[in-house]
Amino acid sequence: MNYKDHFQLGIISKAHSFKGEVILFIDSDIPENYYNLDFILLEINKQLVPYFISSKKVHKQNRLRIRLEGIESSQEVNLILKKKVYLPIKFLPKLENQQFYYHEIIDYKVFDEETKLTIGNILDIIENPNNTLIELNYKNKDILLPLNDSTFIKIDKQSKTLHLSLPEGILDI
């Protein structure tokens, strides 16, 4: 299975019982969208391995207590703890026109509204707890730019352009 066609939903955060139950931490603003899953994909040895969910129960917000087929002992649970959980991209909810998922804007052009210049194409998105960053190549150097409510102006999905208002002097650093 190809990572390009999948998104990371969360992580198997901890064991819940001696019967093979685990806690799936769902990294989403709307975790309820994923409470009725029938299967998940676990990243094991850089491969996405499908597991069917035999039982599930909401544990806390953003956490689902699940039991996976074939995982029945604490030893088997230990093999999947802290593993990343993925789903096919088609499971992502549809967004409004000016909303986007980070994976969608890779290769988009970044346009600075202040200088009226195209800065470069997005190479990657780096999510930090306090600041999301866009990685791009500008004047043959890889640079990082903030992507937040202060810098985001608009997105043009037809022309694949992200319009930003960049802090003065950030491109000179």
Disulfide bonds with the S-S distance in Angstrom:
none
